[in-house]
């Protein structure tokens, strides 16, 4: 069987506005839980960006992540990055 690369999966979701908070985006990395790392962060939605995908990509790249592809999954986006050991970067705000 052909060796395929393994990527980190980060899910990006829009959190609707409430009576006390504006719209926000969540970046979620479910696999991080098993390694005791932060599994999600929440950021205020930045209206400079056209989509939550653009904002999430900008945030990840500024934090040193290396996105290799994205996918649209209905009401959320998926971003795949190749930052594994020894280049592991924890998800932070």
C-alpha positions in Angstrom: 0.0 0.0 0.0 1.2 3.5 -0.8 2.4 5.6 2.1 0.2 8.6 2.6 1.2 11.7 4.6 -0.6 12.2 7.9 -2.0 15.6 8.6 -3.4 17.5 11.6 -7.1 18.2 11.1 -8.4 21.5 12.4 -12.2 22.1 12.1 -13.4 25.7 11.8 -17.0 26.6 12.8 -18.9 29.8 13.1 -20.5 30.5 16.5 -23.6 32.6 16.2 -24.0 35.8 18.0 -25.8 35.7 21.4 -27.4 38.5 23.4 -24.0 39.2 25.1 -21.4 38.2 22.5 -20.9 38.8 18.8 -20.2 36.2 16.2 -17.1 34.1 16.9 -15.2 31.3 15.2 -14.0 28.1 16.8 -10.9 26.2 15.7 -11.1 22.6 17.0 -8.5 19.9 16.9 -10.1 16.8 18.3 -6.9 14.7 18.2 -5.1 17.1 20.5 -7.1 15.9 23.5 -5.3 12.6 23.6 -2.0 14.3 23.9 -3.1 16.7 26.6 -2.8 19.8 24.3 -5.4 22.5 23.9 -8.1 21.1 21.7 -9.9 24.3 20.7 -9.7 28.0 20.7 -12.4 30.7 20.1 -11.7 34.0 18.3 -14.0 37.0 17.8 -15.1 37.1 14.1 -13.0 39.6 12.2 -15.1 41.4 9.6 -12.0 42.2 7.5 -12.2 38.6 6.2 -14.8 37.4 3.8 -15.1 33.9 5.4 -14.2 32.1 8.6 -11.9 29.9 6.5 -9.8 33.0 5.5 -9.7 34.2 9.1 -8.7 30.8 10.4 -6.0 30.4 7.8 -4.6 33.8 8.6 -4.5 33.0 12.3 -2.8 29.6 11.8 -0.2 30.9 9.4 0.7 33.8 11.8 1.1 31.2 14.6 3.6 29.2 12.4 1.3 26.4 11.2 1.8 25.1 7.7 -1.6 24.5 6.1 -1.4 22.1 3.1 -5.1 21.9 2.1 -8.6 22.9 3.1 -12.1 21.4 2.5 -15.6 22.7 2.8 -17.9 20.4 4.9 -21.3 22.1 4.8 -21.5 24.4 7.8 -17.8 24.1 8.7 -14.4 24.1 7.1 -11.5 21.6 7.5 -7.9 22.8 7.4 -5.1 20.2 7.3 -1.6 21.1 8.5 1.6 19.2 8.5 3.1 20.5 11.8 4.0 17.3 13.6 7.0 16.4 15.8 9.6 17.9 15.9 7.7 20.9 14.5 4.6 20.6 16.6 2.8 23.8 17.4 0.1 24.0 20.0 -3.2 25.6 19.0 -3.3 29.0 20.8 -5.1 32.4 20.5 
